[in-house]
Amino acid sequence: METTRQTENVRVFDFFSGCGGASCGFQAAGMDVVFALDCDQEAERTYKGNFPDVHFELADIQTTSVADQVKGQVEAARPSPVLFCGCAPCQPFTRQNTTHRDLEDDDRVPLLLRFADFVEMCAPDLVFVENVPGLQHFDSSSQPFDTFLKRLDACGYAVDFRSIRLMKYGVPQSRRRLVLLGSRHGEIQLPSETHGPGTPNERYETVRDWIAHLPPIEAGEEYSGVPNHRAAGLSALNLKRIQSTPEGGGHRDWPDNLKLDCHKDFSGYSDVYGRMTWDAPASGLTTRCISYSNGRFGHPEQHRAISVREAACLQTFPDEFVFEGSLAAMARQIGNAVPVRLAEVIGGHFITHLRDAEVMS
């Protein structure tokens, strides 16, 4: 274990960066983000607009030859500690993609193991992975998570991981995520919960806390005074449906003439066409988080789905963070992002860990 190394700030390499949720959080924790990689051109526009000083590589990590470039930048960042963030797309491991056939045929499954190649090659001080809890239970011939753990162990990393609820770390969502921390500088554990009973913040963050400050708008409108405060339009029928939906309610509250046939005799899909509740966390944002019909994404009281800005707020992005692209592209970027506050908490915990290990002064 290396000790007493005089360093500057932690240098962050953000693989699968998307629009920059993890980068934003680590930066807020006091780290220096120096490199980002993603293959999404619209996410690139957003990232570059918000992190103009970070080297962004628009590339497919599975096919591109950026290895030498990454290794050179890591060497240039030394002796500062280096953090590799590898939050690969999670869609292959969600509940909607549970069959082995779906997973075996999905070319996103090996991404975590490609990230492991870069870890083995560059030996960063720290590793961070965030994904859906289904990743750790996925059992197939490739077993990416189990293989990833074995490769980290072979490289000398101490690792801790578990499924967490975002609301327990100050994010206004009840969604669960799998979080993994790895360190080459001794044992490491996930940080203590920051919100909820028995924590420094007894109360969970709510939808009201994060979006009530935004001015009201109608479906299909945009408020020019706030970046990205733009809502998708609604059909006449869906406008009637949301007008018939109370705060926290959903399609079960509609009169029969507004109900879809598939919902009349089926108890599932309770969140679709749902409204959020003001004084509770949101249920969880997805890549279709501004679509009224795709989840509990209805505004608590206004007759529309949440706006792009409101979705970003619920992912704890600062108001000045500007998204680029179409409505669908911005929603995808936000839904795929690591919540900023989660990354900030993890970043602060990593810094404390390095100082305790006498790697940072």
N, C-alpha and C positions, 0 to 999 in steps of 0.2 A: 504494500500500500504506500503510495506516494504521500509525503507530508511536507509541511513548511515550504510550500511552493509560493513565491510571491507572484500574485496575479492581478490582472485587471478583471473586468466583468466576465461572466459566463458568455461564451459565444454560441449562438443558437443556429443550427442547421435544420430547417423546417422542410422535411420531405412530405409530399402529398399536402402541400400547404393550403390548397384551396384559396379562398379569399383572404385568409390570414387571421383566423380566430386565435389559434395557439400563439402565433407571432405577437399579436396584440397583447395577449395576457402575459407572455414572458417578458415583453418589453415593459409592461406596467410594473412587473416585479423587479425591474432594474437590470435585466439582461440585455445583451446586444445581439440582435438578430442580424446575421451576416449573409445567409444563403437561404433561398427558397426554391422548391421545385414542384411543378405541377404540369399536367398536360391539358388543362382547361383554359382555353384562350380568354373566355370572359372573366374567369377568376383571375387570370393574369392581369387584365386591365384594372380590376378592383385592387389587387395586391400592389401593383406598381403605383397606383394613385395614392395609396395610404402609406406605403413604405418605399419612398423614392430612392433611399440610400442603400437598399438591400439588393444584392445580386439575385435576380430571378431567372431561373432556367425553365423555359417552356419546353418540356420534354416528357416522354414516356419512360419512366424509370426502368421498364422491362426491356426496352429496345435501344435506348440511347447509350452512348459511350461517354458519360459524364464522370466516370469513376476517377480518372486521373485528375480532372479539374477539382472534384470534391476533395480528393486526398491532398492536393496542393493547397487548397484553401484551409483545410484543417491544419496542415503543417504551419501555414502562415499565422493561424490564430493562436498557436501555442506561444508561450506557456499558459495562456489563459485556459481555464477549463472549457471543455466543449460538450454541448448538449445536442444529441440527435433526437429530433421529434419525428415519429413515424406513425401518423394517424391515417392509415389507408382507408379507402372507401369501405363503408360498413354494410352496404346493401346486400352482399351475398350471404350475410349471416343473420339477417333479420328474420322475424317470425314468418314473413311472407315468402321466404326462400329456404324452406326447410328440407326439401328432398335432396338426397345424395346426387340425383341426376342433375338437378339445377346447379348444385355447387360444383360438381366435377366439371361441368361444361362452362363455368363462369371464369373468364380469364382474369378476374380481379382477385381470385383466391390466392394465387402465389405472391401477391404484392408484399405481404408481411415478410416472406422469406427472401424476397429481393432486397428489402430493407435490411434484413440480417446480413446480407452480403456486404453492404456498406459499413455496418457496425463492425464486422470482422476485419474489414480492410483498414478502417480508420481508427478503431479503438477509442471512441469518444468516452469522456469521463462519465457521462450520464446518458440514459435512454428514457424516453417517455413515449408510451403508446396509449391511445384512447380509442375505444371501439365499442361495439354493442356486446352485451354479455354473451350472446350466442356464439361468439368467436371461440371462447374457451371450451365450449361443449361440442363444437363441430368435430365429428368423428368420421374420417374418411381415409383413403389411402395416403393422402398428403398430410393430414393432421397439422395444419400450419401453426397453430398456437403452441402445441406441445413441442413441435420441432424447433420453433423459435426459442422457447425456454431452454431447451437442451443446448442450443448453439450459444445463447447468452452465458449459460453456466460454463461451457467449455472455454469461453473467452475470459472468464474470471469475474463475471458480474454477479453481485448480490441483487436479488430481485424480490419485489413484493407486488402483488396484484390482487384485486378483488373487484366485485361489482359494487358500485356506489349509486346512491340517489343524488342527483344533481342538487336538489334543494338543500341537502345537508352541507353543501359547500357554497351557499349564497347565490345559487342560480335559481330563478323562479320557475322551475320545471320539476315535476315529479319523476321524470324519465330516469331510467337506470343506464349507466355506462360502465364498461370495463376499463379500468385504469391500471396501467403497469408502470412501475418505476424500476430502473436499473442503475446500479452504481459500481464503479471500479474501486471505490474508496471505502469499503466496509459495508456492514449491514445497513439497510435502509428500509423504512416502513412508510406506508402512505400517511399523509398528514392527518391529524385529528380533525374531526368534523367541526365546522365553524358555525353552523346554524342548527337550531332545534333544541329541544329540552336537554338541559345539562351542558350546554355549550355557551360561549360568550354571548351569543345572539339567540335568545330563547325562541324568537319568532322567525318562521320561515319568510323569505322574500315572496311577494305576491305579484300578481298581474297588475294590480293597482299601483304598487310601488314603482313599476318600471314603465308603464305606458300612460298613466292618467294625466301626465303633464302635456301630452300631445294634443293639438287642436283637433276638434271634430271635423270629419270629412264624410262625404257620401261615397257609396260604392261607385267605382270608376273614376273617382276624383283624385287630384294630387294637390297638396298644399305646398306652394312654392317656397315658403319661408323655412321649411324644415327638410333637409336632404332625405330623399327617398320616402317621404311620407305620402305614399301613393297606394291606393287600394284597387284591387281587381274589380271589374264590373260584375253585376249579377243579372241573370235573366229575370223577366217579370215573375215567373213562377218561384224562383229561389228567393226573390225579394219578399214575396208573400210568406214563404216558409220561415225566413229569419224573423219577419215581423211577428210570426206566431210562436216564436221561441223565446222563453224567458231566460234570464241570466242563469248560466249553468245548465240549461236544458238542452234538448235535442229533438230528433225527429219523433220521439214518442209523445211529445207535447203537441204535435200538429193535429188539426182536424183530419178526418179520414180522407177528405177530398184532396189534401196536399201530400199524403203519404205515398211513397214508392211501393209498388207491389212487393218488391223483394224484402221490404222491412215489415210488412203487415203480419207475417206469420213466422218471423225469425227474430230472436232476441239479441243476436250479435250486432256488430258494427255500431256500438253505442255512442262512439265519439263522432262519427261522420255527421255532418250538418249540425254540429254542436256549438254552443256558445261557451266562451270561457267564463270563469267566475272571478269577480273583482278581487276578493280577499282570500285567494288561494293561489298556489302555484299553477301554471299551465300544465297540461298533461304531458307535453313533449312535442317539440317541433320537428318536422320532417322536411324533405325537399319540396313538398307541396304545401308549405305552411301558410300561404296566403290564399288558398283555395277553400272556400266555404264547404264544398262537398267532400273534401278529402280528410277531414279530421275535426277535432274540436278547435277550430280556428276562427270561429265567429267572434266578433268583438263583444264584450260583455253587455253593452247596451246600444251601440250604434248598429244600424241595419246594414252590415257588411262584414266581410272577413277582415282580419287584421291587415294593416298595411305592411309594406316592406320595412319601413322604419320601426314599426311596433314589433315585428318579428325579430329584427336585429336587436332591439332593446331586450326582448325576452331571452336572447342568446347573450346578453350583457355586453354587447358592443357599445362603445361610447357614441353619443349623438353625432359627433363630428366625423365618424367613420362613414365614408361614402361608397356605395355599391354601384357597379356599372353593369350594363347589359339589359336584356329584356326582363319583363316581370318574372317570367319562368326561370330565367338564368339567375336573377338575384335571389329568388326563393330557394333555388337549388344550392347556391353558395352559402346562404344562411343556414339551411337545414343540415348541410354537410359539415359546418364549422364546429370546431371545438369551442365550447362556451368560454368567452374571454375570462370571466371571473374564475373558472376552474383552473385554467392555465396559469393565472396570476397566483392563485393559492399554491399550486404545485411548484411554480417558479420560486416563490419565497421559501418553500420547504426545501427545495434543492439547495438554495444558497445557504440556509442554516446547516444543512447536512455537510456541505463542503467546508464551512467554517469550523464545525465541530471536528471534522477530520483533519483540520489544519492544512487544507488544500487552498483555501482562500483566507486572506488576512482580513 
